[in-house]
Each structure stands twice: as C-alpha cells, then as structure tokens.
Amino acid sequence: MLYPTIIMESFFKEVEPVITFSNNVKWFRAKKKENWPGVRSKPLHEINLDLHNYIINKIISIYYNNNFEQVFWDSASIQFHKIKPSDLKTWNKKQTHIHKDQAVEIAGVIYLNKDTVCKKSGTTIYNEDLKEQIIVSNTFNTLLLYDANKFHGVTQFTSLEILRIVIFIKNIRTKYNFLERLNSN
C-alpha cells in the first residue's frame, strides 16, 4: 500500500453547481470490457476542464505539497456515475463488484446524493483476505480516496439511486513517494 485511505467532508465549497452540471451531461453505459453498473458521463476533462482541474488539484494537494515538490501523473479519469436500482438487474458482473483497480494508483469517490447518509450504499475497503477494513457511508459532498490496489466495492446495492463522481489517477511521479516523504520526518 502506498496511499492511505482519506475521507474529506464538504469537498466542494459550492456543490449545487456541480449537481446542476451533472443533470445536463450525456450518459453512457459500460462497454463490454468494462465492469460497472449504471451510466457514466464522459471524462470531466472533456466536458468541464475547470471542474476536472479543481478536483485533481485538490486531491493531489491532499497527498503532496505542490508548493515544494513537482507532482506529475499520466492520466486522471474523473466522471459522474449514476446507478439506479433497475441497472443492477441487467448488470451481469455482480460477482466482481469487490475488486482492485488495474493500472491505477489512487481511486476515489465523491458522493453527491443530497440529504443522504447511507452506510449501505457507501464503499467498503477490504484487506487482502477480503475482510472488511473500512466502511464509508454515502454522505453528501464527501470525498473518499484510497489506494486503488486495495480491494474495494459498493458496500451493498440498495433501492437508492446513487449519484457520485468516480476518480482514477494513474502513474503518479514525484521525487519522493507519499510514504517515503512521511517516513523521512
């Protein structure tokens, strides 16, 4: 594990414009090789570069101090993701909902369900023996970041329609990785 799990409440200072924007995006279903239920938007860097940059810069600043070190990454995929209960009926890969993200270093979720604190529709992080380690509730405007090489998945699919932003950051490079920097102090 290179990146610790981080939970940050009130991620967006003004979340309403983000939700309004999500109401106007075009939605797409997973391609055959992809494994997720529901629909996703195009990556934010293609449809709202300012929002993409706000999210990625804030996340990188959580793990690194951009004022003192240069941080590079190959790609960051950030998308709106919506799951309706009816989507689960047609999703044929339920047995793989607990998974690791391949070729990704940091993964994350920003929960956007208004007036919701739902433990069941949140995210669970598992250890290598697939035992629950951390359970994070689906709490409005909360960011969850985790090492993408940890097993994780939706805690439980419920009758709640889920709106969130999913985040995948690949190949982060800096002089010292996150743990080396922490251990040098």
C-alpha positions in Angstrom: 0.0 0.0 0.0 1.3 3.4 -1.0 -1.6 5.7 -0.4 -3.6 5.8 2.8 -7.4 6.0 2.8 -8.7 9.5 3.3 -12.2 10.8 4.0 -12.9 14.5 3.5 -16.3 16.1 4.2 -17.5 19.2 2.4 -15.3 18.6 -0.6 -16.9 21.2 -2.8 -17.3 24.7 -1.3 -20.3 25.1 -3.7 -21.7 21.7 -4.6 -25.0 22.9 -6.2 -23.4 23.9 -9.5 -21.7 20.5 -9.7 -25.1 18.7 -9.3 -26.7 21.1 -11.8 -24.0 20.3 -14.3 -24.4 16.6 -13.8 -28.1 16.9 -14.7 -27.1 18.1 -18.1 -24.4 15.6 -19.1 -24.8 12.8 -21.7 -24.7 9.4 -20.0 -23.1 6.2 -21.4 -23.3 2.5 -20.4 -20.2 0.4 -19.8 -18.5 -1.2 -22.8 -18.2 -5.0 -22.9 -14.7 -5.0 -21.3 -15.7 -2.5 -18.6 -17.1 -3.6 -15.2 -19.5 -1.2 -13.6 -23.3 -0.9 -13.4 -25.3 2.2 -14.3 -24.2 5.0 -16.5 -21.2 7.4 -16.6 -20.5 10.7 -18.2 -17.6 11.4 -20.5 -14.4 12.2 -18.5 -14.7 15.7 -17.0 -11.5 16.9 -18.7 -13.5 16.6 -22.0 -16.7 18.3 -20.8 -15.7 20.6 -17.9 -12.0 21.2 -17.7 -12.3 23.7 -14.8 -14.2 21.1 -12.6 -11.7 18.4 -13.6 -8.7 20.6 -12.6 -10.3 21.7 -9.4 -10.9 18.0 -8.3 -7.4 16.7 -9.4 -5.5 19.6 -7.9 -7.3 19.3 -4.6 -6.7 15.6 -4.5 -3.0 15.9 -5.3 -2.7 18.6 -2.6 -4.1 16.2 0.0 -1.2 13.8 -0.6 1.6 16.2 -1.8 2.6 19.7 -1.2 2.6 21.3 -4.6 4.4 24.4 -3.3 7.6 22.4 -2.5 7.6 19.5 -5.0 6.6 18.8 -8.5 4.0 16.1 -9.0 3.2 14.5 -12.3 0.6 11.9 -13.3 0.0 10.2 -16.7 -3.8 10.4 -16.6 -6.7 11.2 -14.4 -10.2 9.9 -15.3 -12.9 11.7 -13.4 -16.5 11.0 -14.3 -20.0 11.4 -13.0 -21.5 7.9 -12.2 -25.2 7.2 -11.7 -26.7 3.9 -10.6 -30.4 3.2 -10.5 -31.8 0.1 -8.8 -33.0 -1.1 -12.2 -29.4 -1.0 -13.5 -28.5 -3.9 -11.2 -30.9 -6.2 -12.9 -29.1 -6.0 -16.2 -25.5 -5.9 -14.8 -24.0 -9.3 -15.4 -20.8 -9.0 -13.4 -22.1 -8.7 -9.9 -19.7 -11.4 -8.7 -16.8 -9.0 -9.4 -18.1 -5.9 -7.5 -15.3 -6.4 -4.9 -12.2 -5.7 -6.9 -8.9 -3.8 -7.3 -8.5 -1.1 -10.0 -5.9 -2.2 -12.5 -3.1 0.2 -13.6 -4.4 2.9 -11.2 -2.7 4.3 -8.1 -5.3 6.5 -6.4 -9.0 5.9 -6.7 -11.8 7.9 -5.2 -15.5 8.7 -4.9 -17.3 12.0 -4.2 -20.8 11.2 -3.0 -23.5 13.5 -4.4 -26.8 12.2 -3.0 -28.4 15.1 -1.3 -29.7 14.7 2.2 -28.2 11.2 2.4 -26.1 9.4 4.9 -26.4 5.8 3.9 -23.8 3.3 5.2 -25.2 0.5 2.9 -24.7 2.4 -0.4 -21.2 3.7 0.5 -17.9 2.0 -0.1 -16.1 -0.8 1.7 -12.3 -1.2 1.7 -11.1 -4.8 2.3 -7.8 -6.3 3.3 -6.0 -9.0 1.2 -8.1 -11.7 2.9 -11.3 -9.9 1.8 -12.2 -9.0 5.4 -13.9 -5.6 5.8 -11.4 -3.0 6.9 -13.1 0.4 6.4 -16.8 1.1 5.7 -17.5 4.6 4.4 -21.1 5.9 4.3 -22.6 7.5 1.2 -22.6 11.0 2.7 -23.4 14.1 0.6 -20.4 16.0 -0.6 -17.9 13.7 1.0 -14.7 12.6 -0.8 -13.2 9.1 -0.2 -9.7 8.4 -1.5 -7.9 5.1 -1.3 -5.0 3.1 -2.7 -6.5 1.6 -5.9 -4.6 -1.7 -5.2 -6.8 -2.3 -2.2 -9.9 -4.5 -2.6 -13.0 -2.3 -2.5 -16.6 -2.2 -3.7 -20.0 -0.8 -3.0 -20.9 -1.9 0.5 -24.4 -3.0 -0.6 -26.6 -2.2 -3.6 -29.8 -0.6 -2.3 -33.0 0.8 -3.6 -31.3 4.3 -3.5 -30.4 5.9 -6.8 -26.7 6.8 -6.4 -25.0 9.9 -7.9 -21.3 10.2 -7.4 -18.1 11.2 -9.1 -15.5 8.4 -9.6 -11.8 9.2 -9.7 -8.9 7.2 -11.1 -5.3 8.6 -11.1 -2.6 6.7 -12.9 1.2 6.7 -12.6 2.0 9.5 -10.1 5.6 10.6 -10.2 7.5 12.8 -7.8 10.9 12.9 -6.1 9.6 11.0 -3.1 6.5 8.9 -2.9 4.0 9.6 -0.3 5.2 7.1 2.3 8.9 7.9 1.8 8.1 11.6 2.5 6.2 10.8 5.6 8.9 8.4 6.9 11.7 10.9 6.3 10.4 13.2 9.1 
